[in-house]
Amino acid sequence: MSAALLIEQVLNGLQFGVMLFLMAAGLTLIFGVMGLINLAHGSLYMVGAFACAAVAAATGSFWLGLMASLIAAALAGAIVEIVVIRRLYRREHLDQVLATFALILMFSEGTRWLFGSFPLYLDVPPVLSGAVTLPGGIEYPLYRLAIIVAGIAVAIGLFLLIGKTRLGIQIRAGEADREMIAALGVDIKLLYTAVFALGAALAGFAGALVGTIQSVQVGMGEPVLILAFVVVVIGGIGSIKGAFIGALLVGITDTLGRFLLPIAFHTFMNPSDATAVGSALASMLIYILMAGVLVVRPGGLFGTAS
């Protein structure tokens, strides 16, 4: 195993991690501010991917598709919050789970009705096609590198939004005492809609970016949603910093585990068995990581409870 190949896998883990961050950031904002368990967050990821694929196919422009993914996911999130979610804030978590699970079914069937059951495909924009030579002579796909840069830029933007703007102050105050900020004249309904739409836009953005790496299909958001929940638990509910660190940990752990464990088992097993056993154990690593973090810090790495 060469050092260049290992570095390439670390970069793949970073790319996977920043994609998970885009999902987990919306989840942790929504749960931290609203106390809402939103199982339909993965459906908004799917909405963004389909919007990007459809607009890119119609216009020939990936960038218009990317813009459409943000608008479509944010609009879908705002409509869902106003029509459905707004009635669930004071309900039990079980009611929230059942209602948002119903939304998953509605989004899935609605998407299948609009686009059919066959997957759509997105092409990498020409300006980001090909590979770039990194220090050490490592060849790495330019598009994957662009995803890493975009994810880091979004993370910095969110840190500034939450920490330096008036909206960020209201979001942080809403996490601490929503009744008090409502009494001070903040339109809590508008704030909740804005936060939900922001989280939805981040999920849709992630779906659009990943749509060029894998096919765009119905149900694509649910597996990613599970990993995003793991990220939120590891990082700590309500913490953007925790979501970012947790996403990178999960992305790198999962990617390196799937790469290194089969190689390790090759030393004393035949190649086919080593690959099967190594891959099976690798899929468990992120949950072992989550359990280890919760043993040490029950509230997550940057959560309030520890």
Secondary structure, DSSP 8 states (H G I E B T S, - for coil): --HHHHHHHHHHHHHHHHHHHHHHHHHHHHHHHH----TTHHHHHHHHHHHHHHHHHHHS-HHHHHHHHHHHHHHHHHHHHHHTGGGTTTS-HHHHHHHHHHHHHHHHHHHHHHH-SS-B-----GGG-SEEEETTTEEEEHHHHHHHHHHHHHHHHHHHHHHHSHHHHHHHHHHH-HHHHHHTT--HHHHHHHHHHHHHHHHHHHHHHHTTTS-B-TTTHHHHHHHHHHHHHHH-TT-HHHHHHHHHHHHHHHHHHHHHHHHHHTTTS-HHHHHHHHHHHHHHHHHHHHHHHHHH-TT-TT-S--
